[in-house]
Amino acid sequence: MNEHVRELTTENWDQEVLASKDVVLVDFWAEWCAPCRMIAPMVEAFAAANAGKVKVGKLNVDDHGEIAGRYGIRSIPSLLLFRGGQVVDQRVGAIPQAELARFVGAQLTAAV
């Protein structure tokens, strides 16, 4: 992870995601997941390119299964977008970088 991607945990979830005033992109992942490792550099690059516009975090589903279960995560990678503490959109699977930009961009525009 780079300095633009937060490690999300059970301990910081409420503060970093639910109480955030920013649009928050959460990457639900696991170390053993090949597609998760495949999109990790893209998510990190997106976070760096959009610093200050969107908060990006990663939640390891093996370490924090309660949170993953709360949001019905059954397949990873799963990307969920939060605004005002609520899920506003989601994608499952390794998506191309252009789709990630469109996916988050629509919510950034709506948040303005």
BATITI-347932 format. One record per residue: x, y, z of N, C-alpha, C, CB in turn; residue number from 1; residue in one letter. Coordinates in Angstrom, 3 decimals. Atoms other than C-alpha are relative to their C-alpha. Glycine has a CB too. Layout:
NODE     n_east    n_north       n_up    ca_east   ca_north      ca_up     c_east    c_north       c_up    cb_east   cb_north      cb_up    nr   rest
NODE          X          Y          Z          X          Y          Z          X          Y          Z          X          Y          Z   NUM      A
...
end
This chain:
NODE     n_east    n_north       n_up    ca_east   ca_north      ca_up     c_east    c_north       c_up    cb_east   cb_north      cb_up    nr   rest
NODE      0.840     -1.189      0.000      0.000      0.000      0.000      0.875      1.239      0.000     -0.950      0.005      1.213     1      M
NODE     -0.751     -1.246     -0.017      1.104      3.553     -0.587     -0.634      0.977      1.000      0.052      0.624     -1.420     2      N
NODE      0.471     -0.966     -0.999      0.571      6.679      1.504     -1.393      0.546     -0.286      0.966      1.144      0.088     3      E
NODE      1.327     -0.496      0.367     -2.687      7.458     -0.337     -1.105     -1.024      0.251     -0.009      0.406     -1.455     4      H
NODE      0.970      1.066     -0.258     -4.383      4.172      0.586      0.056     -0.359      1.482      0.284     -1.257     -0.893     5      V
NODE      0.066      0.306     -1.426     -5.536      3.632      4.143     -0.270     -1.482      0.210     -1.086      0.844      0.688     6      R
NODE      0.331      1.358     -0.401     -5.516      0.221      5.772     -1.201      0.091      0.929      1.218     -0.721      0.694     7      E
NODE      1.220     -0.053     -0.793     -9.045     -0.227      7.082     -0.085     -1.241      0.881     -1.247      0.115     -0.910     8      L
NODE      0.112      1.067     -0.987     -9.719     -2.311     10.173     -1.322      0.144      0.731      1.189      0.028      0.998     9      T
NODE      1.190     -0.073     -0.844    -12.542     -3.095     12.547      0.087      1.219      0.917     -0.162     -1.297      0.831    10      T
NODE     -0.196     -1.094     -0.944    -11.048     -0.482     14.878     -0.190      1.378     -0.626      1.371     -0.091      0.595    11      E
NODE      0.097     -1.345      0.587    -10.960      2.428     12.398     -1.121      0.138     -1.025      1.308      0.364     -0.650    12      N
NODE      1.040     -0.010      1.033    -13.907      1.528     10.094     -0.990      1.147      0.179     -0.746     -1.320      0.006    13      W
NODE      1.020     -1.034     -0.222    -16.479      3.841     11.683      0.548      1.393     -0.283     -0.524     -0.068      1.437    14      D
NODE     -0.589     -1.327      0.194    -14.153      6.858     11.710      0.410      0.232     -1.452      1.208      0.176      0.911    15      Q
NODE     -0.553     -0.186      1.343    -12.503      6.322      8.307     -1.037     -0.081     -1.110      1.059     -1.020     -0.248    16      E
NODE      0.972      0.224      1.067    -15.570      5.215      6.328     -1.364      0.598      0.347     -0.141     -1.496     -0.276    17      V
NODE      1.373     -0.397     -0.308    -18.897      5.740      8.057     -0.143      1.460      0.395     -0.532     -0.856      1.096    18      L
NODE      0.079     -1.391     -0.437    -18.142      9.148      9.586      0.679      0.968     -0.968      0.620      0.138      1.366    19      A
NODE     -0.742     -0.854      0.930    -16.146     10.453      6.617     -0.927      0.914     -0.785      0.819     -0.852     -0.961    20      S
NODE      0.736     -0.966      0.825    -17.369     13.543      4.829      0.351     -0.183     -1.477      0.311      1.449      0.449    21      K
NODE     -0.459      0.238      1.367    -15.489     12.377      1.706     -0.715     -1.191     -0.621      1.509     -0.226     -0.023    22      D
NODE      0.355      1.238      0.683    -16.499      9.875     -0.927      1.128     -0.975      0.317     -0.195      0.208     -1.575    23      V
NODE     -0.986      0.988     -0.410    -14.741      6.686      0.195     -0.114     -1.234     -0.893     -0.187     -0.379      1.490    24      V
NODE     -0.088      1.223      0.781    -13.656      3.850     -2.102      0.662     -1.054      0.874      0.794      0.221     -1.336    25      L
NODE     -0.549      1.079     -0.816    -13.135      0.597     -0.202      0.218     -1.224     -0.884     -0.943     -0.337      1.196    26      V
NODE     -0.384      1.209      0.709    -11.311     -2.329     -1.778      0.006     -1.150      1.014      1.406      0.165     -0.698    27      D
NODE      0.047      1.190     -0.840    -12.340     -5.576     -0.038      0.862     -1.050     -0.691     -1.486     -0.510      0.223    28      F
NODE     -0.998      0.859      0.628     -9.474     -8.007     -0.668      0.524     -1.037      0.988      1.158      0.838     -0.550    29      W
NODE     -0.727      0.959     -0.836     -7.373    -10.912      0.658      1.339     -0.285     -0.670     -0.825     -1.327      0.210    30      A
NODE     -1.346      0.244      0.534     -3.703    -11.790      0.258      0.046     -1.144     -0.998      0.954     -0.288      1.126    31      E
NODE     -0.022      1.184      0.858     -4.441    -15.143     -1.416     -0.740      0.215     -1.330     -0.613     -1.175      0.740    32      W
NODE      0.857     -0.270      1.162     -6.705    -13.546     -4.063      0.821      0.598     -1.151     -1.155      0.962      0.391    33      C
NODE     -0.792     -0.470      1.147     -4.906    -13.261     -7.422     -0.615      1.239     -0.671      0.138     -1.125     -1.030    34      A
NODE      0.564     -1.221      0.594     -7.403    -10.764     -8.943      0.164      1.228      0.904     -1.478     -0.210     -0.305    35      P
NODE     -0.213     -1.110     -0.940     -7.037     -8.647     -5.783      1.407      0.567     -0.165     -0.223     -0.469      1.464    36      C
NODE     -1.382     -0.445      0.198     -3.274     -8.527     -6.259      0.163      0.670     -1.356      0.971     -1.183      0.123    37      R
NODE     -0.083     -0.571      1.340     -3.802     -7.752     -9.935     -0.479      1.460     -0.040     -0.821     -0.841     -0.970    38      M
NODE      0.519     -1.373      0.054     -5.876     -4.611     -9.287      0.628      0.927      1.032     -1.490     -0.014      0.193    39      I
NODE     -0.584     -0.826     -1.060     -3.905     -3.399     -6.249      0.812      1.180     -0.540      0.882     -0.853      0.884    40      A
NODE     -0.748     -1.157      0.511     -1.452     -1.256     -8.279     -0.904      1.051     -0.644      1.036     -0.460     -1.010    41      P
NODE      0.937     -0.930      0.626     -4.365      0.281    -10.196     -0.733      0.822      1.067     -1.013     -0.765     -0.881    42      M
NODE      0.688     -0.699     -1.087     -6.207      1.143     -6.966      0.947      1.007      0.646     -0.529     -1.007      1.060    43      V
NODE     -0.989     -0.910     -0.590     -3.027      2.658     -5.521      0.275      1.187     -0.909      1.304     -0.742      0.288    44      E
NODE     -0.219     -1.098      0.947     -2.412      4.710     -8.680     -1.204      0.934     -0.027      0.278     -0.549     -1.413    45      A
NODE      1.219     -0.815     -0.026     -6.027      5.886     -8.634     -0.021      0.867      1.259     -1.265     -0.900     -0.060    46      F
NODE     -0.016     -0.754     -1.260     -5.685      6.916     -4.979      0.983      1.160     -0.070      0.360     -0.921      1.175    47      A
NODE     -1.007     -1.059      0.105     -2.509      8.889     -5.705     -0.472      1.104     -0.942      1.340     -0.578     -0.490    48      A
NODE      0.448     -0.984      0.994     -4.028     10.602     -8.752     -1.197      0.806      0.489     -0.356     -0.698     -1.305    49      A
NODE      1.218     -0.663     -0.471     -7.198     11.525     -6.840      0.071      0.398      1.469     -1.189     -0.900     -0.218    50      N
NODE     -0.179     -0.411     -1.389     -5.726     12.473     -3.468     -0.694      1.339      0.226      1.506      0.093      0.361    51      A
NODE      0.730     -1.219     -0.311     -7.895     15.113     -1.851     -1.401      0.028     -0.588      0.765      1.183     -0.488    52      G
NODE      1.339      0.071      0.600    -10.917     14.186     -3.983     -0.799     -1.179      0.531      0.105     -0.097     -1.514    53      K
NODE      0.641      1.221     -0.477    -11.659     10.687     -2.723      0.945     -0.691      0.979     -0.371     -0.949     -1.188    54      V
NODE     -0.785      0.777     -0.958    -10.503      8.655      0.257     -0.034     -1.448     -0.475     -0.560      0.143      1.479    55      K
NODE     -0.102      1.390      0.451     -9.281      5.166     -0.672      0.553     -0.844      1.134      0.899     -0.122     -1.268    56      V
NODE     -0.462      0.917     -1.029     -8.920      2.264      1.722     -0.164     -1.438     -0.428     -0.740      0.239      1.290    57      G
NODE      0.065      1.433      0.276     -8.392     -1.477      1.681     -0.328     -0.723      1.297      1.340     -0.525     -0.610    58      K
NODE      0.377      0.788     -1.157    -10.029     -3.953      4.034      0.251     -1.470     -0.319     -1.488      0.248      0.391    59      L
NODE     -0.309      1.408      0.170     -8.601     -7.464      4.328     -1.153     -0.817      0.579      1.354     -0.369      0.683    60      N
NODE      1.189      0.727     -0.442    -11.649     -9.752      4.490      0.341     -1.161      0.929     -0.764     -0.516     -1.200    61      V
NODE     -0.401      1.078     -0.906     -9.706    -12.530      6.217      0.198      0.513      1.421      1.285     -0.662     -0.498    62      D
NODE     -0.267     -0.584     -1.311     -8.733    -10.233      9.075     -1.215      0.704      0.603      1.140      0.973     -0.103    63      D
NODE      1.140     -0.803     -0.468    -12.012     -8.286      9.288     -1.293     -0.494     -0.644      0.218      1.504     -0.318    64      H
NODE      1.158      0.652      0.617    -14.710    -10.730      8.199     -1.338      0.540      0.447      0.040     -1.446      0.281    65      G
NODE      1.274     -0.540     -0.488    -17.391     -9.123     10.353     -0.459      1.165     -0.872      0.130      0.454      1.469    66      E
NODE      0.364     -1.146      0.845    -17.295     -5.948      8.281     -0.367     -0.486     -1.403      1.168      1.030     -0.070    67      I
NODE      0.315      0.545      1.316    -17.192     -7.901      5.014     -1.391     -0.628      0.002      1.056     -1.037     -0.423    68      A
NODE      1.311      0.618     -0.116    -20.216     -9.883      6.175     -1.122      1.012      0.097     -0.035     -0.897      1.190    69      G
NODE      1.001     -1.060     -0.157    -22.082     -6.723      7.118     -0.432      0.564     -1.351      0.550      1.124      0.881    70      R
NODE      0.295     -0.558      1.322    -21.885     -5.596      3.484     -0.224     -1.075     -1.060      1.126      0.909     -0.435    71      Y
NODE      0.334      1.079      0.910    -22.614     -8.991      1.959      1.095     -0.345     -0.997     -1.227      0.349     -0.735    72      G
NODE     -1.114      0.297      0.898    -19.155     -9.445      0.450      0.131     -1.519     -0.116      1.337      0.646      0.517    73      I
NODE     -0.101      1.432      0.264    -19.149    -12.913     -1.124      1.108     -0.313     -1.002     -1.330     -0.532     -0.514    74      R
NODE     -1.060      0.158      0.999    -16.611    -12.394     -3.925      0.949      1.173      0.125     -0.583     -0.095     -1.446    75      S
NODE     -0.997     -1.061     -0.026    -13.388    -10.444     -3.992      0.845     -0.086     -1.259      0.888     -0.095      1.269    76      I
NODE      0.123     -1.319     -0.615    -12.130     -8.097     -5.082     -1.409      0.569     -0.170      1.027      0.958     -0.601    77      P
NODE      1.237     -0.776      0.059    -15.215     -6.037     -4.306      0.355      1.435      0.338     -1.098     -0.566      0.979    78      S
NODE     -0.238     -1.429     -0.207    -15.070     -2.269     -4.609     -1.327      0.647      0.357      0.633      0.671     -1.268    79      L
NODE      1.208     -0.688     -0.427    -17.686     -0.349     -2.632      0.296      1.476      0.157     -0.541     -0.592      1.314    80      L
NODE     -0.099     -1.452     -0.166    -18.237      3.399     -2.749     -0.976      0.439      1.078     -0.287      0.744     -1.339    81      L
NODE      0.806     -0.528     -1.091    -19.513      5.132      0.360     -0.078      1.518     -0.112      0.583     -0.418      1.371    82      F
NODE      0.169     -1.447     -0.138    -20.917      8.635      0.723     -0.961      0.195      1.160     -0.539      0.680     -1.340    83      R
NODE      0.840     -0.215     -1.173    -22.311      9.859      4.010     -0.234     -1.270      0.800     -1.318      0.577     -0.417    84      G
NODE      0.106      1.225     -0.769    -21.668      6.459      5.561     -0.844     -1.096     -0.641     -0.554      0.314      1.319    85      G
NODE      0.855      0.962      0.687    -23.868      4.652      3.030      0.653     -0.480     -1.293     -1.372      0.619     -0.296    86      Q
NODE     -0.477      0.529      1.277    -22.968      2.373      0.120     -0.846      0.625     -1.100     -0.076     -1.575     -0.044    87      V
NODE      0.711     -0.627      1.106    -23.850      4.255     -3.065      0.220     -0.725     -1.330      0.429      1.442     -0.129    88      V
NODE     -0.254      0.775      1.211    -22.369      1.890     -5.666      1.029     -1.069      0.322      0.487      0.912     -1.168    89      D
NODE     -0.992      1.053     -0.212    -20.275     -1.243     -5.983      0.301     -0.724     -1.300     -0.488     -0.995      1.057    90      Q
NODE     -0.446      0.835      1.116    -18.351     -3.394     -8.448      0.676     -1.221      0.598      0.975      0.782     -0.969    91      R
NODE     -0.628      1.245     -0.439    -17.230     -6.991     -8.061      0.910     -0.486     -1.114     -1.067     -1.086      0.369    92      V
NODE     -0.955      0.525      0.958    -14.168     -8.402     -9.751      1.032      1.040     -0.385     -0.714     -0.498     -1.231    93      G
NODE     -1.081     -0.881      0.472    -11.076     -6.956    -11.355     -0.523      0.807     -1.179      1.281     -0.823     -0.408    94      A
NODE      0.511     -0.868      1.057    -12.251     -3.996    -13.396      1.154      0.786     -0.614     -1.089      0.961      0.549    95      I
NODE     -1.046     -0.806      0.642    -10.201     -2.001    -15.914      0.103      1.390      0.643     -0.285      0.136     -1.511    96      P
NODE     -0.230     -1.317     -0.596     -8.711      1.321    -14.834     -1.008      1.036     -0.483      1.405      0.472     -0.312    97      Q
NODE      0.972     -0.963      0.532    -11.043      3.291    -17.134     -1.357     -0.161      0.676     -0.147     -0.169     -1.521    98      A
NODE      1.267      0.220     -0.677    -14.071      1.663    -15.510      0.055      0.481      1.443     -0.375     -1.473     -0.048    99      E
NODE     -0.164     -0.499     -1.364    -12.718      2.448    -12.046     -0.163      1.516      0.024      1.380     -0.404      0.568   100      L
NODE      0.104     -1.463      0.065    -12.375      6.112    -13.036     -1.444      0.435     -0.219      0.892      0.554     -1.124   101      A
NODE      1.417     -0.345      0.246    -15.958      6.203    -14.391     -0.856     -0.289      1.235     -0.550     -0.792     -1.219   102      R
NODE      0.735      0.457     -1.178    -17.306      4.304    -11.382      0.088      1.017      1.135      0.535     -1.358      0.467   103      F
NODE     -0.182     -0.967     -1.083    -15.835      6.715     -8.843     -0.352      1.407     -0.454      1.438     -0.037      0.514   104      V
NODE      0.264     -1.341      0.522    -16.124      9.792    -11.047     -1.461      0.384      0.057      0.478      0.100     -1.410   105      G
NODE      1.435     -0.287     -0.051    -19.912      9.504    -11.199     -0.419      0.424      1.398     -0.809     -1.223     -0.442   106      A
NODE      0.354     -0.357     -1.382    -20.103      9.679     -7.400      0.667      1.311      0.429      0.405     -1.132      0.962   107      Q
NODE     -0.650     -1.274     -0.331    -17.593     12.531     -7.156     -0.801      1.153     -0.573      1.452      0.038     -0.534   108      L
NODE      0.825     -1.019      0.626    -19.715     14.548     -9.562     -1.285      0.197      0.784     -0.311     -0.374     -1.447   109      T
NODE      1.245     -0.065     -0.763    -22.862     13.705     -7.586      0.220      0.606      1.382     -0.607     -1.392      0.135   110      A
NODE     -0.282     -0.482     -1.353    -21.156     14.660     -4.314      0.225      1.507      0.052      1.212     -0.710      0.556   111      A
NODE     -0.314     -1.431      0.028    -20.380     18.220     -5.434     -1.236      0.828      0.254      0.622      0.391     -1.336   112      V
end
